[in-house]
Amino acid sequence: MVSVLVVDDDAGIRESAVMALERAGHRTLQAGDAAAAMSILRKSRVDVVVSDIYMPGDNGLALLEAISERRDPPRVILMTARGSIETTALAHRSGAFDYLAKPFELGELVARVAAAVATQPDAAAIEPGPPSRIVGSDRSMIAMYKAIARIAALDVPVLILGESGSGKELVAESVHDLSHRSSGPLITVNCGAIPDTLLENELFGSVRGAYTDSRQDRRGALSRADRGTLFLDEVGDISASFQVKLLRFLQDGMITPLGGDKSHHVSVRVLAATHRDLRQMIADGRFREDLYYRLAGYEIAVPPLRERTSDIPLLIDHFRKKIGAEMHLDVVPGPSQSVVDLLSGYRWPGNVRELEQVIRRTIIDSGGLTDANTAERALQSMSLGAGRSALPPEAAEPHRDQAEPEGDLFPLDEAERRHIESVLRATAGNQTQAAFILGIERKTLARKMKRMGISIEKS
């Protein structure tokens, strides 16, 4: 019979876990803190320890380290409602078998205990992360943290997939900082923001005289990233012709500056990210299959915010503190429950980036996060300009009587074109301001203008 020690200062969680494990046929022991757990371990044989991380006295990570120093230590499964990339990395480094995000299904706990008894612990050594940059404890985020912890120390290319605003660059930074290249540079190139004519120069560099006004040699991003990491953001936006040049580098690691005749080798780990469906692009003939396999040595998916709404309160509090510090505010009141409920009920097509901007606008307008009406106006101002409803249908415009549409009706594309034109006219052709009002990125606005044939000169 397997013996399981459950360690948690919350008696309710402890009892629930014990009941589920005993129904599965395991013998159980209980402890309310790390000291009591160590006392039990000195007296009794234990096969698996299931421990909370944040408890009074020594935390679960300290307990894990103490257990790892014992002869023939039991497997350890950590659990917490406040997970982070740092605790995940520390747990892996210290030899934890697994890491569960509260609240979890009791069946999942039983399954992980069974797996801990049946397999050997993961011995991969992973360096601890930097100060927290990714916020979230949802199960999908814990899965992503595990993926980062598994791949960071392995010198293979990583493709990061996720919607715009979901935090792909933060994942790339975490992979770099947890890798053996962390002492080297991390160079970021936004492929979607640079035309092909300039992208080659940006990546490979150039020699003096390579083009008009080229008065000196210029080191490209690949040279600057030597012994470090290159992050290619929005790699799905590069043209077919440049895909060939990038593939050639990924095959041999050699770079030839624009206008030069000498090549040299660089040691660079390539991380790439995209919000596009590269598999569909391959099927459509718009992205090279061989380049995809070179970039995707491993894939990490960043969950959209609408799939981890349990993290929204954590993110609200994180941005409240961050934005308060940016604005030199000693105190930012809130968030109130009404604000949390409002923001938790929105689908966030712009993901975490959109949430941050809504919180910033709310704080600017009201001095805090207590007024749900101000937060709703911030949502409306950012979302409706992009043709999206800020709230679920039953919550949107609750005080306005429904009315039949007035005036001429247009197809959706035509309505979008007219609205973009009106915003551009209102901003005197300033695309940066227009993109902000529309709630989209500037490069997205530029693509829409090109596709729709919109041409409004900046005045």
Buried (B, 14 or more C-beta within 10 A) or exposed (E): EBBBBBBBBBEEBBEBBBEBBEEBEBBBBBBBBBEBBBEBBEEEEBBBBBBBBEBEEBBBBBBBBBBBEEEEBBBBBBBBBEBBBBBBBBBBBBBBBBBBBBEBEBEBBBEBBBBBBEEEBBEBEBBBBBEEBBBBBBBBBBBBBBBBBBBBBBEEBBBBBBBBBBBBBBBBBBBBBBBEBBEBBBBBBBBBBBEEEEBBBBBBBBBEEBEEEBEEBBEBBBBBBBEBBBBBBBBBBBEEEBBEBBBBBBEEBEBBBBBBEEEEEBEBBBBBBBBBEBEEBBEEEBBBEEBBBBBBBBEBBBBBBEEBBBBBBBBBBBBBEBBBEEEEBEEBBBBBEBBBBBBBBBBBBBBBBBBBBBBBBBBEBBBBBBBBEBBBBBBBBBBBBBEBBBBEEEBBEEEEEEEEEEEEEEEEEEEBBEBBBEBBEEBEBBBEBBBBBBBBBBBBBBBBBEEBEBEBEEE
